[in-house]
Amino acid sequence: MAVNYICKYCRSHMGTIDHSLVSEHQLGLHSLTPDERKDMITYNGNGDLVVNLVCDYCNEALSSNPELNLVNNPLQ
């Protein structure tokens, strides 16, 4: 099983970690609230953990254009 990091806006792949090598505690996922976990973490069809984050490109776009935060998925 793997942990895949995906941008929640542009869906670009940001990285993968072999889940057998690290725990959720080591990844810092234990510190998320239940609502944050619901918003950020999903599982794909083969059981891999998918963590939805914001890539640098989308973060810059959102910082430069704060009105994009008002749109559900502004960069797709």
Contacts in CASP RR format, 6 or more apart in sequence:
PFRMAT RR
TARGET T0000
AUTHOR 0000-0000-0000
METHOD contacts of the structure
MODEL  1
MAVNYICKYCRSHMGTIDHSLVSEHQLGLHSLTPDERKDMITYNGNGDLV
VNLVCDYCNEALSSNPELNLVNNPLQ
1 19 0 8 1.000
1 20 0 8 1.000
1 47 0 8 1.000
1 48 0 8 1.000
1 49 0 8 1.000
2 16 0 8 1.000
2 17 0 8 1.000
2 18 0 8 1.000
2 19 0 8 1.000
2 48 0 8 1.000
2 49 0 8 1.000
3 16 0 8 1.000
3 17 0 8 1.000
3 18 0 8 1.000
3 19 0 8 1.000
3 22 0 8 1.000
3 27 0 8 1.000
3 48 0 8 1.000
3 49 0 8 1.000
3 50 0 8 1.000
3 51 0 8 1.000
4 13 0 8 1.000
4 15 0 8 1.000
4 16 0 8 1.000
4 44 0 8 1.000
4 48 0 8 1.000
4 49 0 8 1.000
4 50 0 8 1.000
4 51 0 8 1.000
5 13 0 8 1.000
5 14 0 8 1.000
5 15 0 8 1.000
5 16 0 8 1.000
5 17 0 8 1.000
5 51 0 8 1.000
5 53 0 8 1.000
6 12 0 8 1.000
6 13 0 8 1.000
6 14 0 8 1.000
6 50 0 8 1.000
6 51 0 8 1.000
6 52 0 8 1.000
6 53 0 8 1.000
7 14 0 8 1.000
7 52 0 8 1.000
7 53 0 8 1.000
7 54 0 8 1.000
7 55 0 8 1.000
7 57 0 8 1.000
7 58 0 8 1.000
8 40 0 8 1.000
8 52 0 8 1.000
8 53 0 8 1.000
8 54 0 8 1.000
9 54 0 8 1.000
9 55 0 8 1.000
9 58 0 8 1.000
9 62 0 8 1.000
9 73 0 8 1.000
9 74 0 8 1.000
9 75 0 8 1.000
9 76 0 8 1.000
10 55 0 8 1.000
10 57 0 8 1.000
10 58 0 8 1.000
10 75 0 8 1.000
10 76 0 8 1.000
11 76 0 8 1.000
12 55 0 8 1.000
12 57 0 8 1.000
14 53 0 8 1.000
14 55 0 8 1.000
17 27 0 8 1.000
19 48 0 8 1.000
19 49 0 8 1.000
24 30 0 8 1.000
29 37 0 8 1.000
29 41 0 8 1.000
29 51 0 8 1.000
32 40 0 8 1.000
32 41 0 8 1.000
39 52 0 8 1.000
40 51 0 8 1.000
40 52 0 8 1.000
40 53 0 8 1.000
41 49 0 8 1.000
41 50 0 8 1.000
41 51 0 8 1.000
41 52 0 8 1.000
42 49 0 8 1.000
42 50 0 8 1.000
42 52 0 8 1.000
43 49 0 8 1.000
43 50 0 8 1.000
44 50 0 8 1.000
54 62 0 8 1.000
58 75 0 8 1.000
61 68 0 8 1.000
61 74 0 8 1.000
61 75 0 8 1.000
62 68 0 8 1.000
62 69 0 8 1.000
62 74 0 8 1.000
68 74 0 8 1.000
68 75 0 8 1.000
END
